[in-house]
Amino acid sequence: MARELWDDEYCSRWFADYLPAGHLAVPEDLITTSLSLVAPASRYVTGRSVVVDGGVLSGDSWVEKHGRRSAYP
């Protein structure tokens, strides 16, 4: 079901424009976060939630700030 959504050019571009990161996630976006959690430098990190969402939960008012709503009907 999600594949059909992301394969649709209009839908994927619309969503990417609303992400503060400006693009949909690619595997590298998740791999770097995963590697940082398994690195020896993070051995003291416990019970942590890491949100990898392109900035959606950042709390920034990105829709109004960037005026991206006007690009789509």
C-alpha positions in Angstrom: 0.0 0.0 0.0 2.7 2.5 0.9 4.6 1.5 -2.3 1.7 2.8 -4.4 1.7 6.1 -2.5 5.4 6.7 -2.9 5.5 5.6 -6.6 2.9 8.2 -7.4 5.0 11.3 -8.4 2.5 13.8 -7.2 2.0 12.2 -3.8 5.7 11.6 -3.1 6.6 15.2 -4.1 3.8 16.7 -2.0 4.9 14.8 1.1 8.6 15.6 0.5 7.8 19.3 0.2 6.1 19.2 3.6 9.1 17.6 5.3 11.5 20.0 6.9 14.3 17.8 5.4 12.8 18.4 2.0 13.1 14.8 0.8 11.7 11.4 1.6 14.0 9.1 3.6 16.6 7.0 1.8 18.4 4.0 3.4 21.4 6.1 4.2 19.3 8.3 6.4 18.5 5.3 8.6 21.9 3.5 8.4 23.8 6.4 9.8 21.5 6.6 12.8 21.7 2.9 13.4 25.5 2.9 13.1 25.8 5.7 15.7 23.8 3.6 18.1 26.0 0.6 17.8 29.2 2.5 17.9 31.5 2.1 20.9 31.0 5.8 21.7 27.3 5.2 22.5 27.8 2.3 24.8 26.4 4.3 27.8 23.2 5.2 25.9 20.3 3.2 27.3 16.6 3.4 26.9 16.7 6.1 24.3 14.1 6.7 21.5 15.6 8.2 18.3 13.1 9.6 15.9 14.2 9.6 12.3 11.3 11.5 10.6 12.9 14.2 8.5 12.0 16.8 11.1 8.2 16.3 11.3 8.2 16.1 15.1 10.7 19.0 15.5 7.9 21.4 16.5 8.9 23.9 13.9 6.0 25.5 12.0 7.5 24.5 8.7 4.3 24.7 6.6 3.8 28.4 7.3 7.5 29.2 7.5 8.3 27.8 4.1 5.0 28.6 2.4 4.8 25.2 0.9 1.0 24.8 1.0 0.6 27.2 -2.0 2.4 24.7 -4.4 -0.4 22.3 -4.3 -4.2 22.6 -4.7 
